[in-house]
Amino acid sequence: MEQRVHASGHEHVSAEHTSTFELTSDDWLTPAGDCILGIESDTVPAEFDDAFVEACRSHDATITVTLRADGHEHVIEGRGHPELTFENDRNLVGRTSDYVDDRTIVVDCDAAAADLDRDLVEALAAGADLECILSVDA
């Protein structure tokens, strides 16, 4: 089961955060947003398919996040959690911890923004389009 999100890179994408990565539907980004990989996302958690959301609400669910931009790709593996709400209408956050709030879409990730392929990050900083494919195996 998949959920696809498209976003745009931005000159302030630095991908330096060591415990999270994020996409936002906001149309701006400041240098302080060091976890944000893309802006103007076309889909937010509150719009995700109900069946996808339900599948993610299990400790046994494996969630794979594939990030693609300008010919570069990075795959992040994480897991689901029973407390995932997918209610946020602006931001999607992946976490290396098991912390959950309404922005969280995946926990216990094996990578955060700082771990991403630097060629992918450079493409995003140059404004490349970002495709984020979330797939769940419950």
C-alpha positions as CSV (number, residue, x, y, z in Angstrom):
1,M,0.0,0.0,0.0
2,E,1.4,3.4,-1.0
3,Q,1.0,7.1,-0.4
4,R,2.7,9.5,-2.7
5,V,3.6,13.1,-1.9
6,H,5.2,15.7,-4.2
7,A,7.0,18.8,-3.0
8,S,9.5,21.3,-4.1
9,G,13.1,21.9,-3.0
10,H,14.2,25.3,-1.8
11,E,17.4,27.2,-1.5
12,H,17.4,26.8,2.3
13,V,17.3,23.0,2.3
14,S,20.3,22.0,4.4
15,A,19.2,18.6,5.7
16,E,21.4,18.9,8.8
17,H,18.9,17.6,11.5
18,T,20.1,14.4,13.1
19,S,16.8,12.9,14.3
20,T,14.0,14.0,11.9
21,F,13.2,14.8,8.3
22,E,10.1,16.8,7.2
23,L,8.0,17.9,4.3
24,T,5.7,20.8,4.6
25,S,2.8,22.3,2.6
26,D,4.1,25.8,3.6
27,D,5.4,27.8,0.6
28,W,8.5,29.1,2.5
29,L,11.5,27.9,4.4
30,T,13.9,29.7,6.7
31,P,17.5,28.5,7.3
32,A,16.4,27.4,10.7
33,G,14.3,24.6,9.1
34,D,17.3,22.2,9.0
35,C,15.0,19.1,8.9
36,I,12.8,20.2,6.0
37,L,13.5,18.6,2.6
38,G,10.6,20.1,0.6
39,I,8.0,22.7,0.7
40,E,4.6,23.1,-1.0
41,S,3.7,19.4,-0.5
42,D,0.7,18.4,-2.5
43,T,-0.6,16.0,0.1
44,V,-0.6,16.2,3.9
45,P,-1.2,13.5,6.5
46,A,-4.9,14.6,7.1
47,E,-5.5,13.7,3.4
48,F,-3.9,10.2,3.5
49,D,-6.0,7.2,2.5
50,D,-7.8,5.7,5.5
51,A,-6.6,2.2,4.7
52,F,-3.0,3.4,4.5
53,V,-3.4,5.1,7.8
54,E,-4.8,2.1,9.5
55,A,-2.0,-0.1,8.2
56,C,0.5,2.2,9.7
57,R,-1.0,2.0,13.2
58,S,0.8,-1.1,14.2
59,H,4.2,-1.7,15.9
60,D,4.6,-4.5,13.3
61,A,4.2,-2.3,10.3
62,T,7.3,-1.6,8.3
63,I,7.1,1.8,6.5
64,T,9.5,2.6,3.7
65,V,10.1,6.2,2.6
66,T,11.6,6.6,-0.8
67,L,12.9,10.1,-1.6
68,R,13.6,11.0,-5.2
69,A,14.9,14.2,-6.8
70,D,16.8,15.0,-10.0
71,G,17.9,11.4,-10.6
72,H,19.0,10.8,-6.9
73,E,17.2,8.5,-4.5
74,H,17.5,7.7,-0.8
75,V,15.4,5.0,1.0
76,I,14.6,5.2,4.7
77,E,13.2,2.3,6.7
78,G,11.0,2.9,9.7
79,R,8.0,1.4,11.5
80,G,4.5,2.2,12.4
81,H,3.0,3.0,15.8
82,P,-0.5,2.6,17.2
83,E,-0.6,6.3,18.2
84,L,0.0,7.7,14.7
85,T,-3.0,10.0,14.0
86,F,-2.2,11.4,10.5
87,E,-4.3,14.5,11.5
88,N,-1.9,17.3,10.6
89,D,-2.8,19.5,7.7
90,R,0.6,21.0,7.1
91,N,3.6,18.8,8.0
92,L,4.9,15.3,7.5
93,V,7.7,14.2,9.9
94,G,9.8,11.1,10.0
95,R,11.6,10.4,13.3
96,T,14.5,8.2,14.4
97,S,12.9,8.1,17.8
98,D,9.6,6.6,18.8
99,Y,8.1,10.1,19.6
100,V,4.6,10.6,18.1
101,D,2.6,13.8,17.5
102,D,0.0,14.7,14.9
103,R,2.8,15.5,12.4
104,T,4.6,12.1,12.7
105,I,4.2,9.7,9.8
106,V,6.9,7.1,10.7
107,V,9.0,6.3,13.8
108,D,12.3,4.5,14.4
109,C,13.7,5.5,11.1
110,D,17.2,4.3,10.1
111,A,18.0,7.8,8.8
112,A,17.3,11.5,9.4
113,A,17.8,14.5,7.2
114,A,21.6,14.6,8.1
115,D,22.0,11.1,6.8
116,L,20.6,11.7,3.4
117,D,22.7,11.4,0.2
118,R,24.3,14.8,-0.2
119,D,23.7,14.8,-4.0
120,L,20.0,14.5,-3.3
121,V,20.2,17.3,-0.8
122,E,22.1,19.5,-3.2
123,A,19.4,18.9,-5.9
124,L,16.7,19.9,-3.4
125,A,18.7,23.0,-2.4
126,A,18.8,23.9,-6.1
127,G,15.0,23.7,-6.2
128,A,14.4,20.2,-7.7
129,D,11.0,18.6,-7.4
130,L,10.8,15.9,-4.7
131,E,8.8,12.7,-4.9
132,C,8.2,11.0,-1.6
133,I,6.8,7.5,-1.8
134,L,5.6,6.0,1.5
135,S,4.8,2.3,1.4
136,V,3.6,0.2,4.3
137,D,4.0,-3.5,4.9
138,A,1.7,-4.5,7.8
